[in-house]
Amino acid sequence: MRRTRAVVVMADTCWPSCATNLKGVILDMCGVLYDSGEGDGVAIPGSVEAVRKLKASDLKLRFCTNETQAAREKFVAKLQRLGFDICVSEVFSPAPAAVAVLRQRGLRPHLLVYDALLPEFDGIDTSDPNCVVIGDAAEKFSYANLNEAFRVLIGLEKPTLFSLGKGKYYKETDGLKLDVGVYMKALEYACDVEAEVIGKPSATFFQSVLNDMALQPHEVMMIGDDLVNDVGGAQQVGMRGVQVRTGKYRPSDQRHPSVIADGTADNLAQAVDVILNRRGKP
Amino acid sequence: MRRTRAVVVMADTCWPSCATNLKGVILDMCGVLYDSGEGDGVAIPGSVEAVRKLKASDLKLRFCTNETQAAREKFVAKLQRLGFDICVSEVFSPAPAAVAVLRQRGLRPHLLVYDALLPEFDGIDTSDPNCVVIGDAAEKFSYANLNEAFRVLIGLEKPTLFSLGKGKYYKETDGLKLDVGVYMKALEYACDVEAEVIGKPSATFFQSVLNDMALQPHEVMMIGDDLVNDVGGAQQVGMRGVQVRTGKYRPSDQRHPSVIADGTADNLAQAVDVILNRRGKP
């Protein structure tokens, strides 16, 4: 216990040093910018202004989300309604990455995803499926739907399962909700397969964002509420990872056996202030 | 491939030798006695007569099932309607074993099980739950119900999850269906816990059947359609395990990396004929 506490204190007081030579920031969205829930959800206090400050700085900014509840156009419009300065081309999400993989490998998916995400898969042949793609689907994760995906998989000579992210749960305004990773594990166990994860924390996914920013990993900081998928994923490709204590953050994250954030902050507003105050200082 | 094939042939032709000094037989039920499905399901051809032959012999006979779709009284009555000579006291199933554990440890469960199983938990306090018990629940495994179980677990200081069996899937007359183990894995992942499995393949569970028979493991043979839970579980406590090619049997079972059946048979009728023909022979 004493060791863990020491690490936390160090991270809290020392992390601004890793902001010194920063050239870019990647922000997670749900739990950092806003809490999802009924309707558009609610912006987390200070986060609209924090994004505005980042955009006014000379830091490059991208948004990296495992959001699969709607096609990008739709959820970017939602964030704009919440007051955020954001556009579709700045947002990286798993569905377009999955479409690229399916095209590349000539695969025809059985899709178990939110109806609102289906437009991302327009033009993809879903007849006679030879793989399964699951994303967060909430109420669509009925027994019948999961069983249908299972029957497709178990009927394939080489079951191929793609999971859009592998999150355990997320927070909506009415409480914690199970995320896609839980159903990925269910199908992995049922069919004795290992899913290919598309989205955070996959290194391929983070690298595609870095490529778009034209920056090196050590020049970029990821800020997220998910210790494993945001912080751990970013660290694995060489970025710094800061965790905010909003969204799905839980105090027990500070005792995680393998992932330690490079820094923590109460929320995005505080993290951005630390970064911008630190810039240019030796 | 050649090695595997050789093992299979040996098992098929040599297994009667392990029936020589047999004093008892334990039968799995679903997939061995009958295939479940609409209504009572259907008896597997020859299995009613096979049970009758075993009862007419001097072998002790018990039934050991992970059946949790209904209280024992109900599903034993179903089997009697299908023509089987069977009574409740001969049947070992996970729910009564779970009730014993809950009482012993003073636990109050949140139950996610078939409604028809609830009578087994009569008299158990389910208020202010401090653990979760899941059994096969089929359509009751809705997103809302699984999320509710998750919220109970994640809210506990020390999440305690009991799973009535850990089967991957079973076969009904309309096809394969996901079993409780899949949802156990889902909750394990969501809450970073390891479930305590009550039922097959738990050694405690098999041992309780042996105690009731007053026999030693090497004197008893388990016959089931599930290579891991029936055959592997029985072998782990020292019994012989024979797999029948009915129910959830799949040809790929013969290439399983760790479990090799002591013998195989087309169905229960054939297995019982082999056993009874072998009895008393040197």
Interface residues (C-beta under 8 A of the other chain):
Chain A: A137 A138 E139 K140 F141 S142 Y143 A144 L146 N147 F150 R151 I154 K168 Y169 G175 L176 K177 L178 G181 V182 Y183 K185 A186 L187 E188 Y189 A190
Chain B: A137 A138 E139 K140 F141 S142 Y143 A144 L146 N147 F150 R151 I154 K168 Y169 G175 L176 K177 L178 G181 V182 Y183 K185 A186 L187 E188 Y189 A190
